[in-house]
Amino acid sequence: MTLRSPSFLDLETLLSQAEYHDIDVPVAQDIVETTVSKRSGGGKAGLGAIALSGSAGSDFQFQSTYSLAPREKATVSKVIDGLIREKAVQVNPVGDSALSKDALIEIEGTARITAASVMSKVFFVFRRLMLARDINDLSELAHLDLEDATSPRGSSGSTCRTNCSPFPCF
């Protein structure tokens, strides 16, 4: 199957669904490699039936450890493919399909930005700003200094990490 980038599904929810449906999730693994080098030498000296032999040697062991973590996009795609095989995801449901809260649905199509989706982006920016400034009350947003360096500027959004913020399209 193809690699997917779900728009409205966070990784924690997806992994919880996978656990609920007994789907294996790729996890980080620690890899240990051990290399052993044997060095030895020996000799034999003798005359006729009488001989002396000897050998000496040493073993050198080198061990390296590293972690191999699966990439998030591959993990998400494998989990979604497993959920589809288990019929836990409704793929392109028809108009009369019954949908419920927390149902997993895969839909392909074209989205339109509406006033509702634009407002959700604005609230997303406000939420990031409140987290960055440790603001607990919406009324405190009215007293922000817009010239302050920590306020989001223009469309860059670097302070609030809003360059590619998710927003639902209705």
Backbone bond lengths (Angstrom), bond angles and torsions (degrees), N, CA, C in turn:
res aa  C-N    CA-C-N  psi(-1)  N-CA   C-N-CA  omega(-1)  CA-C   N-CA-C  phi
1 M - - - 1.454 - - 1.526 109.21 -
2 T 1.311 115.80 172.78 1.462 121.06 -177.30 1.522 111.06 -87.53
3 L 1.329 115.12 160.66 1.460 119.79 174.16 1.520 108.05 -75.71
4 R 1.317 116.00 140.27 1.465 121.23 -176.47 1.520 110.59 -119.20
5 S 1.320 114.82 155.11 1.459 122.69 172.74 1.523 107.27 -131.68
6 P 1.331 117.64 89.20 1.471 118.76 -176.97 1.523 111.62 -65.18
7 S 1.323 115.73 139.26 1.463 120.97 -176.81 1.515 113.13 -81.88
8 F 1.306 117.42 -39.95 1.453 119.65 -170.19 1.523 112.48 -122.26
9 L 1.313 117.45 33.84 1.455 120.94 -178.56 1.516 108.53 -134.57
10 D 1.316 116.22 118.93 1.453 118.47 178.86 1.525 109.74 -83.24
11 L 1.315 115.70 158.22 1.462 121.61 -174.38 1.522 111.45 -63.14
12 E 1.321 117.86 -38.62 1.466 120.62 -178.85 1.533 111.35 -62.35
13 T 1.315 117.09 -43.62 1.465 120.79 178.22 1.522 110.80 -64.83
14 L 1.321 116.42 -41.97 1.457 120.39 -179.98 1.525 110.94 -62.92
15 L 1.327 117.82 -44.92 1.465 120.57 -179.96 1.526 111.62 -68.08
16 S 1.320 117.13 -31.64 1.472 120.09 174.80 1.524 110.77 -65.51
17 Q 1.321 116.74 -41.57 1.467 120.81 176.87 1.534 110.28 -62.58
18 A 1.333 116.40 -41.23 1.469 120.48 179.06 1.526 110.72 -62.96
19 E 1.325 116.52 -42.62 1.471 120.03 178.39 1.524 110.78 -63.70
20 Y 1.326 116.72 -41.58 1.461 121.22 -179.91 1.529 111.29 -62.26
21 H 1.331 116.91 -37.49 1.466 121.39 -177.70 1.525 112.47 -95.18
22 D 1.334 118.28 14.31 1.477 124.00 177.83 1.522 112.84 54.44
23 I 1.322 116.06 47.14 1.462 121.61 178.00 1.522 107.93 -103.79
24 D 1.337 116.02 131.16 1.461 120.83 179.38 1.521 110.05 -66.41
25 V 1.328 114.70 133.73 1.455 121.50 179.26 1.531 108.06 -113.33
26 P 1.329 118.05 127.57 1.461 119.45 176.28 1.532 110.28 -61.29
27 V 1.326 116.10 133.56 1.466 121.05 -179.79 1.524 109.45 -126.18
28 A 1.311 116.01 163.44 1.463 121.51 177.85 1.527 109.11 -66.26
29 Q 1.317 114.81 142.24 1.457 120.26 179.85 1.517 108.88 -129.06
30 D 1.334 115.77 143.60 1.447 121.16 174.23 1.522 107.95 -92.75
31 I 1.302 115.69 126.08 1.459 122.50 -178.96 1.528 108.00 -105.68
32 V 1.328 116.74 129.50 1.465 122.37 178.39 1.519 107.71 -118.09
33 E 1.325 115.21 122.09 1.464 120.51 177.10 1.518 108.22 -112.25
34 T 1.319 117.04 133.10 1.461 122.67 179.47 1.521 108.39 -124.69
35 T 1.320 114.87 129.97 1.458 121.39 177.35 1.523 108.11 -120.97
36 V 1.316 116.61 129.76 1.462 121.54 -179.95 1.526 107.94 -116.68
37 S 1.308 115.27 127.29 1.464 121.46 175.58 1.520 108.25 -114.11
38 K 1.303 115.39 128.76 1.463 120.71 179.04 1.521 107.69 -107.55
39 R 1.313 114.21 127.36 1.453 120.10 176.21 1.511 107.40 -120.47
40 S 1.271 114.95 124.53 1.458 117.82 179.70 1.519 109.66 -147.20
41 G 1.289 113.51 157.49 1.456 120.63 177.69 1.515 108.79 -147.87
42 G 1.250 116.47 154.44 1.460 118.48 -178.78 1.501 110.83 -156.47
43 G 1.301 113.61 169.67 1.443 118.69 179.64 1.517 110.55 -154.19
44 K 1.311 114.92 162.48 1.452 119.85 -179.23 1.522 106.86 -141.77
45 A 1.290 114.45 131.29 1.462 119.22 178.04 1.515 108.62 -135.58
46 G 1.262 116.80 137.85 1.455 117.73 179.53 1.504 112.09 -178.68
47 L 1.314 111.43 171.25 1.448 118.90 179.79 1.513 107.16 -135.81
48 G 1.272 117.25 115.58 1.452 121.09 178.71 1.510 111.29 67.39
49 A 1.353 114.36 -127.05 1.459 120.36 -177.27 1.522 111.81 -80.80
50 I 1.283 116.99 -15.11 1.463 120.38 -179.13 1.530 107.56 -98.20
51 A 1.322 115.23 121.96 1.459 119.74 -179.73 1.514 109.27 -142.93
52 L 1.272 115.79 148.25 1.466 123.35 174.24 1.528 107.70 -116.92
53 S 1.265 114.68 136.48 1.461 118.38 175.68 1.520 108.81 -133.31
54 G 1.280 115.16 152.72 1.459 120.13 179.14 1.517 110.19 -154.69
55 S 1.275 113.64 154.65 1.466 118.75 177.04 1.522 108.23 -149.30
56 A 1.290 113.91 151.30 1.465 120.61 177.13 1.527 106.89 -138.49
57 G 1.290 115.84 149.21 1.448 118.27 -179.79 1.513 111.84 -164.09
58 S 1.299 114.18 168.09 1.463 119.65 176.58 1.524 108.31 -146.58
59 D 1.274 115.23 152.71 1.463 122.30 177.42 1.530 108.50 -111.34
60 F 1.326 115.96 133.28 1.449 121.18 175.56 1.524 107.19 -115.19
61 Q 1.313 115.61 131.40 1.456 120.49 -178.86 1.521 108.56 -121.17
62 F 1.317 115.44 128.89 1.460 121.83 177.92 1.521 107.50 -119.91
63 Q 1.335 115.65 129.38 1.459 120.19 -177.83 1.520 108.84 -126.00
64 S 1.320 116.39 132.00 1.463 121.09 175.92 1.523 108.53 -127.10
65 T 1.317 114.65 143.26 1.463 121.45 -178.64 1.526 108.47 -128.14
66 Y 1.312 116.29 135.48 1.455 120.47 174.22 1.522 108.46 -147.21
67 S 1.325 113.85 162.08 1.464 119.92 -178.44 1.521 108.66 -106.24
68 L 1.306 115.40 138.29 1.456 121.81 178.54 1.531 107.34 -119.29
69 A 1.324 115.42 108.01 1.464 120.63 -177.55 1.527 109.61 -106.57
70 P 1.324 117.53 138.10 1.467 119.80 177.81 1.524 110.20 -70.28
71 R 1.289 116.09 149.85 1.465 120.49 178.37 1.529 108.60 -76.41
72 E 1.334 114.63 145.57 1.466 119.90 -174.35 1.527 112.17 -61.70
73 K 1.328 117.68 -41.36 1.473 119.89 -177.60 1.525 110.92 -64.55
74 A 1.335 116.76 -39.53 1.466 120.27 178.53 1.528 110.44 -68.50
75 T 1.342 116.74 -41.06 1.465 121.01 178.86 1.520 110.33 -61.41
76 V 1.337 116.45 -47.82 1.466 120.98 179.62 1.523 110.27 -59.19
77 S 1.327 117.21 -44.81 1.463 120.69 -178.44 1.523 111.84 -64.59
78 K 1.340 117.20 -42.83 1.467 120.25 179.36 1.524 111.26 -64.64
79 V 1.327 116.91 -40.71 1.471 120.29 179.69 1.525 110.14 -66.92
80 I 1.324 117.70 -43.12 1.468 120.12 179.45 1.528 110.13 -63.86
81 D 1.345 117.30 -42.07 1.469 119.65 177.18 1.528 110.77 -60.21
82 G 1.335 117.52 -41.41 1.466 120.89 177.69 1.518 112.08 -64.73
83 L 1.328 116.78 -40.04 1.464 120.30 178.42 1.529 111.17 -66.08
84 I 1.326 117.16 -37.48 1.471 120.48 177.54 1.530 109.67 -66.32
85 R 1.351 117.50 -42.48 1.473 120.00 178.29 1.528 111.11 -61.98
86 E 1.335 117.10 -34.65 1.465 121.44 178.93 1.532 111.96 -81.96
87 K 1.323 116.67 2.06 1.470 123.06 -178.91 1.529 112.14 60.51
88 A 1.340 116.18 33.54 1.459 121.99 177.05 1.527 111.39 -91.38
89 V 1.337 116.59 -8.30 1.462 121.97 -179.48 1.523 108.42 -119.49
90 Q 1.325 115.57 132.43 1.458 119.85 173.95 1.525 107.10 -87.14
91 V 1.319 116.95 118.27 1.461 121.83 -179.24 1.522 108.79 -96.89
92 N 1.330 116.32 121.20 1.468 123.62 -179.09 1.524 111.78 43.98
93 P 1.345 117.47 65.88 1.470 119.01 -178.33 1.530 111.28 -64.88
94 V 1.318 115.68 149.02 1.466 120.88 178.38 1.525 109.02 -78.70
95 G 1.305 115.51 168.29 1.460 121.14 -173.68 1.511 115.81 -58.57
96 D 1.332 118.96 -30.21 1.463 120.19 -177.18 1.535 112.44 -95.92
97 S 1.334 118.34 12.22 1.474 121.09 179.22 1.520 110.08 -70.93
98 A 1.317 114.66 139.02 1.463 119.82 176.93 1.524 108.91 -83.08
99 L 1.323 116.42 124.93 1.460 122.02 178.85 1.519 109.12 -111.92
100 S 1.317 115.96 147.64 1.458 119.50 179.39 1.525 108.97 -131.21
101 K 1.299 114.68 169.16 1.462 120.70 179.00 1.532 108.85 -61.48
102 D 1.328 116.17 140.71 1.470 124.77 179.33 1.524 113.24 66.02
103 A 1.319 117.76 14.63 1.469 120.16 176.14 1.524 108.50 -73.04
104 L 1.327 115.99 142.34 1.457 120.89 176.62 1.519 108.57 -92.17
105 I 1.329 115.98 124.09 1.453 121.55 -175.97 1.522 108.20 -133.16
106 E 1.320 116.92 132.89 1.461 121.25 173.85 1.517 107.64 -109.92
107 I 1.337 114.86 121.48 1.464 121.17 -177.78 1.524 107.89 -129.77
108 E 1.305 116.55 134.92 1.455 121.26 173.68 1.511 108.08 -114.02
109 G 1.320 115.25 139.85 1.460 118.49 178.66 1.512 110.59 167.93
110 T 1.317 115.45 -166.90 1.453 122.69 -179.80 1.515 108.52 -106.63
111 A 1.331 115.63 134.66 1.466 120.71 -179.52 1.526 109.75 -106.46
112 R 1.318 115.18 147.17 1.462 121.58 175.95 1.512 108.60 -113.56
113 I 1.312 116.08 139.20 1.459 120.15 174.59 1.526 107.35 -83.46
114 T 1.326 115.10 126.96 1.463 120.98 179.62 1.522 108.32 -119.76
115 A 1.304 115.92 177.74 1.465 120.15 178.31 1.526 110.62 -59.42
116 A 1.312 117.12 -36.97 1.470 119.90 -179.93 1.527 110.95 -65.33
117 S 1.320 118.54 -39.98 1.459 119.76 -179.45 1.522 111.41 -72.72
118 V 1.323 118.07 -33.92 1.461 120.59 176.81 1.527 109.79 -65.92
119 M 1.325 117.46 -42.47 1.469 119.92 179.42 1.523 111.03 -65.38
120 S 1.318 117.89 -34.27 1.459 118.55 178.43 1.520 110.21 -66.71
121 K 1.322 118.24 -33.68 1.466 120.75 176.28 1.530 109.66 -66.52
122 V 1.316 117.66 -41.31 1.466 120.78 178.26 1.527 109.90 -61.43
123 F 1.324 117.49 -44.78 1.458 119.85 178.24 1.528 111.28 -65.05
124 F 1.336 117.26 -34.22 1.460 120.66 176.39 1.531 110.01 -62.48
125 V 1.332 117.39 -42.72 1.470 121.32 178.04 1.527 110.02 -64.08
126 F 1.325 117.18 -44.12 1.470 120.18 178.06 1.525 111.11 -60.89
127 R 1.306 116.77 -40.89 1.468 120.87 179.83 1.529 110.76 -62.31
128 R 1.337 117.10 -45.05 1.470 121.05 177.50 1.530 110.91 -61.95
129 L 1.323 115.77 -41.96 1.461 120.46 179.04 1.526 110.75 -63.26
130 M 1.321 116.94 -42.44 1.463 120.16 179.57 1.530 110.81 -64.73
131 L 1.322 117.25 -38.34 1.462 119.90 176.87 1.527 111.32 -66.97
132 A 1.330 116.71 -41.61 1.464 120.59 -178.86 1.521 111.80 -66.55
133 R 1.331 118.11 -34.07 1.456 122.76 -177.75 1.524 113.76 -98.27
134 D 1.342 117.17 1.05 1.464 122.18 -177.98 1.530 111.10 57.44
135 I 1.326 115.81 48.25 1.463 122.67 179.49 1.515 108.03 -98.71
136 N 1.331 116.25 130.63 1.460 120.96 -178.22 1.522 113.48 -106.94
137 D 1.319 117.82 -10.38 1.455 121.00 -175.49 1.526 109.12 -128.91
138 L 1.318 117.24 133.54 1.466 120.86 -179.35 1.521 112.79 -60.07
139 S 1.325 117.28 -29.81 1.465 119.47 -178.48 1.527 112.04 -65.37
140 E 1.325 117.90 -21.85 1.465 120.74 178.88 1.529 111.46 -71.22
141 L 1.334 117.97 -19.26 1.462 120.48 177.46 1.526 111.82 -65.41
142 A 1.325 117.37 -27.47 1.464 121.30 -179.50 1.524 111.98 -67.66
143 H 1.328 118.34 -19.50 1.466 122.08 -176.23 1.526 112.59 -103.91
144 L 1.321 118.14 16.64 1.462 120.88 178.84 1.514 110.41 -75.02
145 D 1.324 117.08 142.68 1.454 122.78 175.22 1.523 107.37 -88.92
146 L 1.326 117.77 112.60 1.455 121.32 -176.54 1.519 112.66 -69.43
147 E 1.326 118.17 -17.94 1.467 121.35 177.30 1.518 111.35 -85.32
148 D 1.325 116.63 -6.03 1.463 121.20 -179.65 1.525 109.64 -64.53
149 A 1.313 116.54 141.66 1.467 121.15 -176.72 1.520 112.84 -67.76
150 T 1.316 118.38 -21.31 1.463 119.53 -177.68 1.524 112.77 -91.49
151 S 1.337 117.91 -1.05 1.459 120.17 176.07 1.514 108.93 -82.35
152 P 1.324 117.76 147.62 1.467 119.09 179.21 1.517 110.37 -63.99
153 R 1.348 116.55 139.33 1.457 121.00 -176.87 1.523 109.56 -114.59
154 G 1.280 115.97 129.25 1.462 121.05 172.69 1.507 113.21 50.31
155 S 1.309 114.87 -137.85 1.460 118.84 -178.29 1.519 112.42 -98.45
156 S 1.355 117.19 -1.31 1.468 117.55 -177.27 1.510 111.58 -64.67
157 G 1.338 117.69 -43.34 1.459 120.82 175.66 1.508 114.36 62.60
158 S 1.336 117.99 19.44 1.457 119.41 -175.33 1.516 112.47 -66.91
159 T 1.325 117.74 -31.93 1.459 119.74 -178.63 1.516 111.66 -69.59
160 C 1.315 117.15 -42.71 1.461 120.19 -175.56 1.526 112.37 -99.32
161 R 1.306 118.38 8.76 1.458 122.90 178.18 1.533 111.27 54.10
162 T 1.326 116.94 50.79 1.464 120.12 -176.05 1.517 112.44 -108.86
163 N 1.311 118.49 14.71 1.463 119.43 -178.32 1.520 111.56 -56.09
164 C 1.294 118.16 -44.50 1.463 122.03 -178.47 1.523 109.61 -128.55
165 S 1.297 116.60 49.50 1.449 118.87 -176.17 1.523 110.56 -70.46
166 P 1.326 115.90 143.02 1.461 119.08 179.28 1.525 110.98 -76.34
167 F 1.308 116.67 137.98 1.448 119.83 172.46 1.511 108.97 -145.93
168 P 1.312 116.09 138.20 1.461 118.54 -176.85 1.531 111.20 -74.91
169 C 1.300 115.11 146.41 1.470 121.35 175.23 1.523 107.77 -110.39
170 F 1.296 116.75 127.36 1.463 120.96 -178.49 1.502 110.23 -102.99
